[in-house]
């Protein structure tokens, strides 16, 4: 079957979403506002996204027959996290457009591929070396030095699959802590702050960026995002240009979030990217003319991009684990916009919701 990669899907169409987490939930809610229905595909029953979607397929990502039936039922598809197996995306893409496609997914879900992509695009990163097995760790430490971070090449998120090395004596402990899997060794960056830029790119190649934001992590998990980031306009434009360059090179249709360090010497260093809505863009629901989720819907359906302008200052705070128990107080707080994800069990490290505190317009 020849798939029409330029197909525009109007309101009333069905958007397939691979993945059933909170990002899929917020995509589906934005899609409904524009008159679309969503079909969720994920292995988990009663997923957060399924609670607000018209259709759900509960099946594993290696179930080709289920993937084909899913593809037959939708007009266009996307994914809500980057650890979806590439094979699943390709199975759906054999029948329907998947935006963004396998190229962006493959690049972002493997740290070695991602770092090499940044290098090809002239996007600076922290010094790094591949460490495919334990014997390779010693030479990498000699080249990179300590302190350093050992990160698994795949499945690492929210601080998982990472270990810090303060000296070469930590090598074996760190290797085991990272799961004894292929890794990269990355030099520790002396940074002033962490920031991120989210760029949207439409089917017609047009692109636009949201304001650059500052992110604060606790225990490897995003704690707060402040919009806008307290950086110079020149640095913000540099960050946006880096995100645009990456999106263009990937020929991405959808969203790309690029996380960066602002080094104390003023350099911008890319950390990682995600070709999907991003936690650091949740503030856009309440403080931008077009949320990142509506923007994704517009892009994957071939509609014109919306206005990404910030309408107010905002601070987004994640509700992790038992912090969700604060909701009775939060819903009474003036200016606080509470978003809960419909998850039944609050576990340590699990994102249960977020709250965005909106400041004065333009502040």
Steps between C-alpha positions, in 0.01 A plus 500: 500500500626851414457731799418863427761673716348841418147407604308769690250375758211731577287520815297182544803286421654245732851547638681186612732539799763240581532511878245557772668726755425853613642654183258293294222609735574869444536448123156336492345783700645760264387297198143483629494879523572515127238238414725193466465162665797300626579130500755391762728200451689378806559181699340631819129485576341812654782725385478877569456571128230235454285669765444800271513338155234361268673169428768282659696196389671313782781298343878469506719698263621180333147386410512569127142389436368739767717782365361448150140505628582817693650663191193407296279683750680838500573778253842598633714389793754638745674380818514643849836371623823413328546146630237361263673221301589622152350181354158598632523843338606346169210254509251785540686714245449231236132600495471852640723805542681500834614848603775532603636184342760235567799725423437733793408209726811295424727798554350604832466160664869409485747734672787410268291572190375820663849627590632423153203682349582809707861480386399483132275803545771704672304503827741501795468243781691400810804282421395137467612153395308179419542222758355184349651266761686523830853474350424818301425699815862535611628659176192724490574622853858574399371718215206669676626513857293531816252599625289340227163338437447151364167482313333202335462548126132401511196520729647769721262772622423691821847419634471126441794309352759752622790481742753761610873431517710721726819304431621202297445288810124533444514324162363158595239639740375743234495233228282276718278791606438578131387141447819367333360610163643700209552857622660831426741674735434872516710769661324687778410852386562799727176674413319812608153365420308248292268622226288354223355615171197344332461546126196405293540413133200465271432279200586795275841543664406813692636509855462708812638489855356554843681722746813338641444382859712419804477152654593385849539127566488314830624142509522497122130589460378838379373696799422847365493681168506880493378685190679699379854399596704782659754516216599764247296535180812409300543173689130419463524553124806275487310224683205532262732486200653177628154343543393615153819359345437160657132491394583597142775240469266228631228618255278485804127565489380562853690621805863480604619590849870570541642504853819703549750611761607861528866457595660752735722613215188596300494205260180312417542123515228262379411226747224299332197537276150355486282495183172540689327729749728559796454542873667842478224612262205429729483869594376574147156357584433796730739771386538485120267589216529141370602214730772259395235228481273692265810590298585131461145423385519782246837381369421130466164572334655745252327811634676838527700537819344704777645806671758384760519841670516499879198680647630517858793402715466153652664251732407135452561257788475125461303300757713191561379198697326595823521872415172451314334484844537881506219535245229618748716800593621561144152523351421779749814699422433814290688493170588130528391282207491135610536212253460144630577200280244246622758256636364283778825424684749757625844341491835664582633676190170469311361814336144530628417848377627856487399846611568818304507831682424776255653844554400836363464520118840529334681464832 
